[in-house]
Amino acid sequence: MPPSPAPLLTPSTLTTLVFATLLLAGLALRLWLASRQIRHVARHRGAVPAAFAGRITLAAHQKAADYTIAKARFGLLEMALATAVVLGWTLLGGLDALNQALLAWLGGGMVQQLALLAAFALVSGAIDLPAQLYQTFRLEQRFGFNQMTPRLWLADLLKSTLLGAVIGLPIAALMLWLMGAAGRLWWLWAWGAWMGFNLLLMVVFPVFIAPLFNKFQPLEDESLKARVTALMQRCGFAAKGLFVMDGSRRSAHANAYFTGFGAAKRVVFYDTLLKQLAPGEVEAVLAHELGHFRHKHIARRLAGMFAISLAGFALLGWLSARGWFYTGLGVQPNLMLPGVPGSAPNDGLALLLFLLAAPVFTVFLTPLLARISRRHEFQADAYAVAQASGADLASALLKLYQDNASTLTPDPVYARFYYSHPPATERLARLPVAMQP
Ligand SMILES: [Zn+2]
């Protein structure tokens, strides 16, 4: 038997203490990392790093430094705000007040619980809006990346809100129903339903959802098509189609990706990528992406997501039955007395508290996940070098770094913690072909 706790330290106050401490510790850690990044990039702004001399102009290097610093500074503000919002919802009583107001209005039942989730999503979205507007129309605009008009921005917002309601409300209702009706092992059922929903979304997204926001056209450049098809055959990869997406409608940042799985698998190039890269470079970038498939990174990431969410649901199943989980996070749980008027289930509250509290703990896993991801990037690069040209991959990466104004001199500690892709110097140093002008 563990020693009995001091009388004042109830499970509820202990929960509050641990939660508040980790929330503030996480904020302090991230603020410290961001200020390191800002200082480091500013210190190296004056000169292009030796490894890139002659390949990157001083002007491009300084633009990348300024962009990185501006983003990181804005990030400081966003982090502080996000922490305040989490505190506001939990310990300061925001979620409790919302729940009580909706109980008084709608009584306790499925409608009230759905209203609670929807109201939470709407309020959170509204709080995020000013930061989003600033980021798009000030920050990205200032560095020449934004291509969005306010009209398109508004149309996107309306569409995604509507889509969120059409997709989100039924799955939320299913979750709440399982929580109430599936017995002690509801979390296992809910996990199964959630995973099924995610797999379905992977099939539905490229074919039905993405086209609501962008135009997808079959790749028409015949010589590039021949090259890309030959590469995919060489690598034993079958895709349903090669598409070009009008990414330039929103942003000048370039990208390429695979989407869907099984029969719905397709390769999507941003038009911005095709404009910036020569055909050989496009082939090398695609070979890198194929490397992720060949090394089963996608499947492993999916399996990891399955495992993590199973653990999450099991934890939620356990926590949702403890009173201190609610009171410790600033919420008065509803009374649950079958047949008694005014009684209401706590499932919606439990879901929201879990969503709010989980990141406070998982932030400390960031460096571990980033490290795994960086290892995968090195493996995909090695695969690309074997299947395509290493020199093309190097010059493609360099162009992408430059066109996206990614800094070549990140703070090493910051990069270790966050970077899902290795910093440019480490990445290019591993490519066997030396960079030549
Ligand atoms: Zn990659």
Boltz pocket constraint, residues with backbone or C-beta under 6 A from the ligand:
constraints:
  - pocket:
      binder: B
      contacts: [[A, 288], [A, 289], [A, 292], [A, 376], [A, 377], [A, 380]]
      max_distance: 6.0
